Amino acid sequence: QVQLVESGGGLVQAGESLRLSCAASGSILSINAMGWYRQAPGNQRELVARTISGGSTKYADSVKGRFTISRDNAKKTVYLQMNSLNSEDTAVYYCNVNALVLGAAWGDYWGQGTQVTVSS
């Protein structure tokens, strides 16, 4: 149905930046929302940033002013520019896509996750 390929995670020092990418492929007819979630050890998965049709965006309070979400509809790709990273940003980041696919209704699809580790 839908495959999500994430990239861009890694190990950085506090204050540095990373850019995550998530490319969707498969029998996709349309994409509504695309976003990023993260889960740190011992914590629940939380919304980091999300964008929907029309360009509306939503950010977690902890990342406002530091992270920027964007999307390339032609490439079916969503990006997360992460600046001024700190240790609290350390987590596994998951891409999420709400899409309409052939033979199915609208549904949510998840990437396998990419590790972001920020050291100080």
C-alpha positions in Angstrom: 0.0 0.0 0.0 2.2 2.8 1.3 5.9 2.7 2.1 7.6 5.5 4.0 11.3 5.9 3.8 12.9 8.1 6.4 16.4 9.6 6.4 18.4 12.3 8.0 18.7 11.1 11.5 22.0 10.9 13.3 24.2 12.0 16.2 24.9 15.7 16.6 26.0 18.0 19.4 23.7 20.4 21.2 23.1 23.6 19.1 23.5 21.9 15.8 20.9 21.0 13.1 19.5 18.1 11.3 17.0 17.7 8.5 14.8 14.7 8.3 13.1 13.5 5.1 10.3 11.1 4.6 9.4 10.0 1.1 6.1 8.2 0.5 5.6 5.7 -2.3 3.0 3.1 -3.3 -0.5 3.1 -4.7 -1.2 6.6 -3.4 -4.1 8.5 -4.8 -3.9 11.5 -2.5 -2.1 12.7 0.6 -3.8 14.9 3.2 -1.6 15.3 6.3 2.0 14.6 6.7 3.8 14.9 10.0 6.5 13.9 12.4 6.2 12.2 15.8 8.8 11.2 18.3 9.2 8.9 21.1 12.0 9.1 23.8 12.8 6.3 26.2 10.1 6.0 28.8 7.8 8.5 27.1 4.8 8.2 24.9 4.9 9.0 21.2 4.2 12.7 20.8 3.4 15.0 17.9 6.4 17.1 16.8 5.0 18.8 13.7 2.2 18.2 11.3 1.1 19.9 8.1 -2.2 19.5 6.2 -3.6 20.5 2.9 -3.6 24.3 2.5 -0.3 24.7 4.3 -1.6 24.7 7.9 1.0 23.5 10.4 1.0 22.5 14.0 4.0 22.2 16.3 4.7 20.9 19.7 5.3 23.8 22.1 8.8 22.4 22.8 9.9 22.8 19.2 8.2 26.0 18.2 10.7 28.5 16.8 13.3 25.7 16.3 11.7 23.2 14.0 10.1 23.8 10.6 8.0 21.3 8.7 7.6 21.5 4.9 6.5 19.2 2.1 7.0 18.6 -1.5 3.7 17.3 -2.9 5.2 16.4 -6.2 7.8 14.2 -4.6 5.3 13.0 -1.8 8.0 14.0 0.7 7.8 15.7 4.0 10.8 17.4 5.7 11.6 18.4 9.2 14.3 21.0 9.7 15.5 20.9 13.2 17.7 23.7 14.5 19.2 24.5 17.9 18.9 20.9 18.9 19.2 20.0 22.6 19.3 16.8 24.6 15.6 16.8 25.1 15.2 16.3 21.3 16.8 12.9 21.5 14.2 10.4 20.4 13.2 8.1 17.6 11.4 10.2 15.0 8.5 8.7 13.1 7.0 9.9 9.8 3.3 9.8 9.5 1.2 10.2 6.4 -2.6 10.3 6.0 -3.3 9.1 2.5 -5.9 7.7 0.2 -4.7 4.6 -1.6 -6.0 2.3 -4.3 -8.5 -0.2 -2.9 -8.7 1.5 0.5 -10.1 4.4 2.4 -8.2 7.2 4.0 -5.7 5.8 6.5 -2.6 6.6 8.5 0.8 5.1 7.6 4.0 5.1 9.7 7.6 5.0 8.9 9.9 2.7 10.8 11.6 5.5 12.7 14.9 7.2 12.6 17.1 7.9 15.6 18.1 11.4 16.5 20.6 11.7 19.3 21.8 15.0 20.6 24.8 15.1 22.9 26.2 17.8 25.0 
